[in-house]
């Protein structure tokens, strides 16, 4: 009989530091965009440079083949913000050159511009509850203003549910580009790791209204409780939750800025040693690292592999026992996947090398 796991963190709170302006970048992409995996490499590098950056990937529906990436509101979102090509990105939902979507040439400039904007509001997660048996998730998001914008009205509270490391194919223009990280992986990469895939927006594409009043009281917390049923084919180990507070002009989609955002990883709120999807538990630390990564296993794995975010195998490692360490000093900085195999079953974890 399947064991029911209920995780309740009634008093734990995760919050942004006072005055921390996090920046939300929403990349619009699809499986047929050959330039898009290269721009994901760019965003990975930007995450390294700007720790306050929160990246979300919107996938458009595919009409020629099955595509597991787009969420139910994808078509409406693409039409609403008038995204006509890929790869484009929206930064804090603020227009650039009179358009919400901007090309990769301007992404870093846009990030730097938003760094200098007042953060206005602190965002906290609390009461994060996940029932492994029913896969029901509930959580509270508290928004507390410490400064008001010039036009303090029409506030919205957003929740983005994303899944990291979703493996599926991806077109690429860089198979024959010498020295490129995607070189030799194919014009269609069959085992590509899609990052920060938007799975759901439980509060709607333009957030929840009537949570934060006009002219909110400084220092007062305004709470919104969200509920979401995680589908059976999504992996909770890779689920991340991003809350944001913005403003909404109902007559102008270019006047709906995000004021601040905060992200948590669902596994951080699961205190048990067992997740339903875990095959063989292991700890990897320190992570991020710039030299040696130490590993502790519950069971000795049969295979240990380091993979880049494009799905290419970097190195296989031998493991003898329940403890190991691997020297990562000669690898370029960036995000990688450490894949652990036990008796033909696999679990993986993102590793960041600084």
N, C-alpha and C positions, 0 to 999 in steps of 0.2 A: 504494500500500500504506500502510495506516494506521501512522503512527509510534507506537511504544510509548514511553510516558513513565513512568519509574519515579523516584519522588522518595523519597529516604531521608535523613532528618535523624537521624543516629545519635547525635549528641552534643548537639543543641539541646534545651534544657529551658525550659519555660514554667511559672512557679510563682507562687503567691499570696505576697504579702509576709507575713513573720512577723507573726502576730497579726491578720491581715485576716479578718474575719468576713463572708463573702459570704452573701447571703440568696437562697434559692431560692423563687420564687413560681410555682406551677403553676396556670394558669387553665384551667377546664373550660368549654368553649364548643361551639357547633355552628352550622351554616349557617342555621338557622331562628331563631336568637336575635336578635331585632331590637335588643336592648339591648347585645349583645356588642361591636359595633364601637365604640360609645361608650366602653365600658370598656377597649377596647384603647387608645383615646386617653388615658384616665386612666393606664394602665400605662406608656405612652410618656412621659408627664409625670413619673411616679414614677421611671422610669429616669434622667431628667434630674436629679432631686433626690437620688437615692440611687444613685451609681455602682456600689455593691457589689451591686445587685439583679440577679439572673439570672432572666429570665422564660421560661417554657416553656408552650406552648399544647397542651392535650389536646382533640382533637376527637372528639365522639361519632359513631358510625356513623349514616348517613342511610338511611332505609328507603323513601323516596319518589323519590329521584333519585340519580344517581351522585355520589359524594363522594370526591375524591382525597386528603382530609386524614387520616382516622384511620389509625393504625398497627395492626398485627395484634393487639396486646394491648389495644386500646382498650376493648372491651366488658368484658373481665375487670377492667380497672383501675377503670372507672366503678362496676361492681358491688361491687368489693372495698372501696372507700373510701366507698361509699354516697352518691354524688353524685346528687341527685334533681332538680336544676334548674340553670339557667344564668342569668347568668354567676356562677360561684362560683370561689373560689381557695383553694388550700392553701399556707400559708407555712411552709416548712421541715418540712412534714408534721407540724406540731404542732397539736393541737386548739385551737379557740377557742369558748368557750361550749359545751364538750362535743361539738363537731362539727368534723370536719376542714375541710369547706368553709365559707367565710365570704363574705358579700356585700361588694360594693365599698366600702360605708360604713366597713368596718373594716380595709381593706387597709393603709392608711398606718399606722394604729395598730399593726397586727401587724408591719409592717416595723420600726418604731421599737422595739418590744419585742425583736425578734430581734437588733437592733443591739447590745443590752446583754448578749447571751449570749456566754459564752466560746467561742472558735472551736475549741479543742482540737487540731485537726489541720491540717497543711499538705498541700496536694495539688499534685502536679507531673505534667505531661505530658512524655513523652520518646519517642524512637524512633518518631516519627510517619511512617509510610510509606504513600504512596498511589500505586497503579499505575493510570494513566489508561486503559490498554488493557483491563485486566481489571476495573477499578473496585474492586479489593480494597484495603481500608484496615486497617492494624494500628497499634497504639499501646500504650504502657505508661503506666499510672497508678500513681504512687508516693504512698503515704499515710504521713506521718510525724507522730506525736503529740508535742506538747510539753507537754500537760497531759491528765490523764485525767478523764473524767466520774465522778460518784459511783458509778455502776454500770458498771464498765469491761468489758462483755462483749457478745456477740451483735452484732458489727460487720458491716456490709455495705458493699460498694463498688459504686456505681452508675455507669452510663454512659448518657447521653441523647444521641441523635443528632437534631438539629433542622435544619429547612430554613427559611430566611427568605424573605420576599417571594414566597410562593406565590400566584399569581393565580387566583382563582376567584370565583364569585358569593357574595354574602352579603346576607341580609335586614337591613333597617335600619328603625328607628322614627323616624328623624330627617330624612327627606326633606323634610318640610314645616315643620321647626323653624327659624324665622328666626335667622340668625347662627351656626347650628351648623356645624361643619366638614363634616358629612354632608349639609347642605341641598342639595337639587337633584340628588343623585346617584342617586335612585330608591329605591323601597321595597325593591327588590332591586338591589343594586349589582353590575353585571355583571363589572366588572374591578376587584375588590377585592384589595388586597395583604394576605394573611394572614401574620402575623408569628410567628416562633419555633415553627413547626409541628413537633410531636413526630413523628419518622419511625420511630424504633426505640429499644429499650432492650436492647442486646446482652447485658447481664448479668442480664436478667430484671426484672420489675416491682418486685421488692423486693431487687434487687442480688445481688451475688456473695458467698456465704458462704465461710468457711474461707480467706480471704485475710489478714485481720487477726485474730490470736489474742485470746482474752480476756486482760486485763491486758497490753496490748502494751508493749514496751520503749520508753521515751521516747527520741526521737532516732533510732530505727531505722526505715528505710524498708521498707514492705511493698508489693511490686510485683504488679500484676495486668496481664496482657497481654490486650487486647481485639482481636477481629477482626470486621470487618463488610464486607459486600458492598453497595456503594452501587448501588441500582437504576438502570436506564438513564434513567428519566424524572425522577430527582432531579438537581439542578444542583450539582455540587461547589463552585462559586463561592459558593453561599449556605449551605453546610453548616457548622454549628457543633457543637462537641462539649462537653458539660458532664459533668464527673466530680463525684461527691459521695460523702461518707462518712456513713453513718448507723448507727443501731442498730435491731434488729429483735426485737420481741416477737411470737413466732409465734401467740400466743393473743389478741392485742389489736391491731387495726390502728390504733388511736389512740395507740399507744405505739411509734412507729417514727420518731423524730426524725432529721432531717438535721443533722449537726454542722457541716459546712462543704461548700462547693462551689467549683468553678473552671471557667471556660469558655475555649475557644480557638476561633478561626475557621480552618477548614481552609485557605483560600487563603493564610494567613500562613505555612503550612508548604510551600507550593509555590514553589520558587525559579526555575522556568523562566518565560519570558515568555509561554508559551502554555498556556491551559486549553482543553480540547476544546470548551467551550461559548462561548468568547469569539469575538466577531465582529470587533470593532475594539478593540484595547487602548487604555486611557487611564489616566492617573494624575490623581487629584483631591486637592489638598492646599492648606492644612492641613484635616484632617477628624478631629474636629469643628472648626468655624470660627464666628466671630461677626461676620465682615465680608466679606472677599473670598475666593472660592474660585478657585484657579489650576488650569488644566487643560492637560495635555500629551497629544497623540494620536499614535499610530503612523500613522494615516491620517486625513485630514480627513473628519469626519462630515458627513452630509447633513442631520441634524436633531439638536438638543439640547433636551431638555425636562425641566423640573423638575415633579415630581408629588408630591402629598402621599400619606400612607400609606393614604388611603381611595380612591386611584385618580384623584383630580381633577387636571387639568392646572393648574398654577400659572402657568407662563410658558414660552414657547418662546424660544430664544436663537439668534442667528445666529453662525456660526463661519466665520472666514476664515483658513485656515492650520492649522498643527499645534499652535498655542498659543492659549489664550484665558483670560479671567478673567471671572467673573460676580460682581456685587455683591449680597450677600445680607443686607445690614444692615437692610433694611426688612421682612424676613420674620419671622414669629413663630418663637420657638425650638421645636425639635422635630425629628423624623425625617422625611426626605424621600427620594424616589427621583430620581436623575439618570439619565435615559434617553438613550442615545446610539444613533443609527440610522445605518447605513452601507449604502447600496444595498439598502434594504428589510429588512436584518437588524439585530437589536437586542441591546445589552447594557446592563445597568443596574447602579447602585451606590447603596447607602444613603449619604445625606449627613446629618450631624447639625449643626444650627444651634443654638448656645448663646445 
